[in-house]
Amino acid sequence: MPIRTFFVGLTPASDMEAVLDNALLFAEKMEGHLEVAYLQPDFVDLSGDAALAAAATSYPVRPYEELLAQHEKAEGEARQRFDAWRAKRNLPSDILHKMLRSLYARWIQSDAPPDVTLVHRARLSDVTVLPLRHKRLGTEAALLDAALFESGRPVLLLPPKIQAAPFVRMALAWNGSLQSARSLSHAIPFLHEAADVHILFVARKKESAYGRVGIPPSEVCEALSWQGIRARVVTIVPEEDEEVGAALLRVAKEQDVGMLALGAFTHSRLREAMLGGVTKHVLDHADLPLLMSH
C-alpha cells in the first residue's frame, strides 16, 4: 500500500521546525502530504491539577478562564509558526486539483484531548509521525502509548537531527514475533524506496531465536523478493553483557543504517518497564528514524 498521509503530532516540547522538516523529507520521497496537529495537555486536566496543587499549598487557584486563554494562546502561536514554516517552503495548505500525490501541509484543529486527537487522526492516516525523545514524560509518554497501542498504524519517530540519509540503507529488525511481522508489513512501502535493505537478526543460543513459529530471517528475504525488494541478512552477535537493543543500535550505526523498522513491545509493557527490554533501550538511545509497529 502506498504511503500518502503522514499525521504529524507536535507537542510543546517539540522542536517544531525540525520535526516538520524531517517529516517533509519523508513526505517528498513517498509523494505524500502532511496533516499536522498541536497536541498539548488538555486544559481541563491542567485546571484540575492546578486546583489540587493549590489545595495542598498556599498558592491561589488559577481561574479556569485563565488556563483556557493560555491554552488557546499556545495553540495560536504554534499555528503561526506552522504557517510561517509552510510559507517559507512554498507548500500549499491543502490538496490542489484533487491530485492523489499532492504535496501539501495542512493544519488540523481539534478541541478533543491530545490522545483522542492523535488516535482519531492516526487511524485515518498511513503513518503517524512523532518526535523521538529519550526522556518521555506526561503527555509525550501518553501520546506514544496511544500511537503504538491504539492507532493500528505504524509510528515513525524522528530524532531532532537525521544523521544518515534514510533511504540509502534501511534495516528491519527480525525476531520472528507477531510484532516484527507487522513491522515487516508496515515497512514495505519504505523499503521499496531504499537503495539497500538489511534484515538485522540477533543470534541467540536458544532454539527460540527464530520465535515460537520458527521463521528464520532468510525466509524474510525470500518473502521480500516477491515484493521486488532485495535484502540481505546481517547476523548480530551481542558482545559480552551487551543488551539486545544496544547490539541492534551498534550494528545499525556500523552499517550506516538511515532508518530502522522494528516491532514494539514484544513483551508486555509492564515487563519492559520493570526489567527493561529491546523497545525501551532503542527508544531511550536511538539517534536515527524508527518505524515502530505493535
C-alpha positions in Angstrom: 0.0 0.0 0.0 1.4 3.4 -0.9 2.1 5.9 1.8 0.1 9.2 1.2 -0.9 10.6 4.6 1.7 11.5 7.3 0.0 12.6 10.5 2.4 14.7 12.5 1.8 15.2 16.2 3.6 18.3 17.6 4.0 18.8 21.3 5.0 21.8 23.4 8.4 20.2 23.9 8.9 19.6 20.2 11.4 21.5 18.0 8.6 22.2 15.6 10.6 23.3 12.6 13.0 20.3 12.9 10.1 17.8 13.2 8.3 19.3 10.3 11.5 19.4 8.1 12.2 15.8 8.9 8.6 14.7 8.2 8.7 16.7 4.9 11.8 14.7 3.9 9.7 11.5 4.0 6.6 13.0 2.5 8.5 14.3 -0.5 10.1 10.9 -1.1 6.9 9.0 -0.7 4.8 11.5 -2.7 2.6 12.1 0.3 1.3 15.0 2.4 1.4 16.2 6.0 -1.5 16.6 8.4 -0.3 18.5 11.4 -1.9 18.9 14.9 -0.6 20.6 18.0 -1.0 18.1 20.9 -0.7 20.0 24.2 -2.0 18.8 27.6 -5.8 19.1 27.9 -6.5 22.4 29.8 -9.4 20.6 31.7 -6.9 18.3 33.2 -4.5 21.2 33.8 -7.2 23.1 35.7 -7.9 20.1 37.9 -4.2 19.6 38.6 -3.9 23.3 39.5 -6.8 23.1 41.9 -5.2 20.0 43.6 -1.9 21.8 43.8 -3.5 24.9 45.3 -5.3 22.8 47.9 -2.0 21.4 49.1 -0.2 24.7 49.2 -0.9 28.4 49.9 -0.9 29.3 46.2 -4.2 30.6 44.8 -6.2 28.6 42.3 -5.7 29.8 38.7 -9.1 30.6 37.2 -10.4 28.2 34.5 -10.7 31.1 32.1 -7.0 32.0 32.5 -5.9 28.4 31.8 -8.2 28.3 28.8 -6.8 31.5 27.4 -3.2 30.3 28.0 -4.1 27.0 26.2 -5.6 28.9 23.2 -2.7 31.3 23.1 -0.2 28.4 22.8 -2.2 26.8 20.0 -2.4 30.1 18.2 1.4 30.7 18.4 2.0 27.1 17.2 -0.3 27.7 14.3 1.6 30.9 13.4 4.9 29.1 13.5 3.5 26.3 11.3 2.1 28.8 8.7 5.5 30.6 8.6 7.3 27.3 8.1 4.8 26.2 5.4 5.1 29.6 3.5 8.9 29.5 3.7 8.9 26.1 1.9 6.2 27.2 -0.6 3.8 24.4 0.4 0.1 24.7 -0.2 -2.2 24.4 2.8 -4.5 21.8 1.1 -4.8 19.4 -1.8 -4.6 21.0 -5.2 -6.9 19.9 -8.1 -7.6 16.6 -6.4 -4.2 15.2 -7.3 -3.6 12.0 -5.4 0.1 12.6 -5.0 -0.2 16.3 -4.0 2.5 17.5 -1.6 0.9 19.9 1.0 0.9 20.6 4.7 -2.5 21.0 6.4 -3.1 22.2 10.0 -5.7 20.1 11.9 -7.7 21.9 14.6 -9.2 19.8 17.4 -10.8 20.5 20.8 -10.5 16.9 21.9 -7.9 15.7 24.5 -4.5 15.2 22.8 -4.5 11.4 22.9 -8.0 11.3 21.4 -7.0 13.7 18.6 -3.9 11.5 17.9 -5.8 8.3 17.7 -8.6 9.8 15.6 -6.2 11.3 13.0 -3.8 8.3 13.2 -6.4 5.8 12.3 -7.2 7.8 9.2 -3.6 8.2 8.2 -1.0 5.8 6.7 1.7 6.6 9.3 1.9 8.7 12.5 5.0 10.9 13.0 6.2 11.9 16.5 9.4 13.4 17.7 11.9 10.8 19.1 12.8 11.9 22.6 14.8 9.8 25.0 13.0 11.2 28.1 9.3 10.8 27.7 7.2 12.2 30.5 3.5 13.1 30.9 1.8 13.9 27.6 4.6 12.7 25.4 4.6 9.3 27.0 0.8 9.0 26.8 0.9 10.0 23.1 3.5 7.4 22.2 1.4 4.8 24.0 -1.7 5.8 22.2 0.1 5.8 18.8 1.6 2.4 19.3 -1.3 0.6 21.1 -4.5 2.3 19.9 -3.9 3.6 16.4 -3.4 0.4 14.4 -0.9 2.3 12.3 2.9 2.3 12.2 4.7 5.1 14.1 7.6 7.0 12.6 9.8 8.5 15.4 12.1 11.2 14.1 15.2 12.5 16.0 15.9 16.2 16.1 18.7 15.7 13.5 18.9 12.9 10.9 22.5 11.9 10.6 22.4 9.4 7.7 20.2 9.6 4.6 17.1 7.5 5.5 16.6 6.0 2.0 20.1 4.9 1.2 20.2 2.0 3.7 17.2 0.8 5.7 17.1 -2.1 8.2 14.4 -4.3 9.6 14.9 -5.9 13.0 13.6 -9.5 12.9 12.9 -11.9 15.7 10.0 -13.9 14.3 7.4 -12.3 16.6 4.0 -11.1 15.7 5.2 -7.5 16.2 8.1 -8.0 13.8 5.7 -9.5 11.2 3.5 -6.4 11.5 6.7 -4.2 11.2 7.6 -6.1 8.1 4.2 -5.4 6.5 4.3 -1.7 7.5 7.8 -1.2 6.3 7.4 -2.5 2.8 6.4 0.9 1.2 9.5 2.4 2.8 11.8 -0.5 1.9 10.8 -0.1 -1.8 12.4 3.4 -1.7 15.7 2.1 -0.2 18.8 1.5 -2.2 19.9 -1.2 0.3 17.9 -3.3 2.7 19.3 -5.2 5.7 17.5 -7.7 7.9 19.0 -7.5 11.3 18.9 -10.7 13.3 20.3 -11.2 16.8 21.9 -14.6 17.2 20.9 -16.4 20.4 21.9 -19.6 22.0 18.4 -21.0 22.5 16.4 -22.6 19.7 13.7 -20.0 20.3 15.9 -17.4 18.5 13.5 -17.5 15.5 10.4 -17.0 17.6 7.8 -19.6 18.6 6.8 -20.2 15.0 10.4 -20.6 13.9 10.8 -18.2 10.9 14.5 -17.6 10.0 15.5 -14.2 8.5 16.5 -15.9 5.2 12.8 -16.6 4.6 12.0 -12.9 5.3 14.4 -12.0 2.4 12.6 -14.5 0.2 9.2 -13.1 1.1 10.5 -9.6 0.3 11.8 -10.7 -3.0 8.2 -11.3 -4.1 7.7 -7.6 -3.4 10.6 -6.6 -5.6 12.8 -5.9 -2.6 16.3 -7.3 -2.4 17.5 -7.7 1.1 20.3 -9.5 2.9 20.6 -10.8 6.4 23.0 -9.3 8.9 23.5 -11.5 11.9 24.3 -9.7 15.1 26.3 -11.4 17.9 26.0 -9.3 21.1 29.2 -8.6 22.9 29.6 -9.8 26.4 26.9 -8.4 28.7 25.5 -6.3 25.8 21.8 -5.9 25.7 19.9 -6.9 22.5 18.7 -3.3 22.0 22.3 -2.0 22.4 23.6 -4.6 19.9 20.9 -3.6 17.4 21.8 0.1 17.6 25.5 -0.6 17.5 25.3 -2.7 14.3 22.9 -0.2 12.7 25.4 2.5 13.3 28.3 0.3 12.0 26.3 -0.4 8.8 25.4 3.3 8.4 21.7 2.5 8.5 19.5 5.6 7.9 16.2 4.1 9.2 15.3 1.1 11.4 12.0 -0.7 11.4 11.1 -2.9 14.4 8.3 -4.4 16.3 7.5 -2.6 19.5 7.0 -4.2 22.9 7.2 -7.9 22.0 6.9 -8.5 25.8 4.3 -6.7 27.9 4.8 -3.0 28.7 4.9 -3.9 32.4 7.7 -6.3 31.9 9.6 -3.8 29.8 9.1 -1.1 32.4 10.2 -3.3 35.3 13.0 -5.3 33.6 13.9 -3.3 30.5 13.7 -4.6 27.0 14.7 -4.1 23.4 12.0 -1.5 22.7 12.8 0.6 25.8 16.5 0.6 25.1 16.0 1.6 21.5 13.6 4.4 22.4 16.0 5.6 25.1 19.2 5.6 23.0 18.4 5.7 19.2 19.5 8.7 17.2 18.1 7.5 13.8 14.5 7.4 12.5 12.5 4.5 13.9 9.5 2.9 12.2 7.7 1.0 15.0 4.7 -1.3 15.0 2.9 -3.2 17.7 
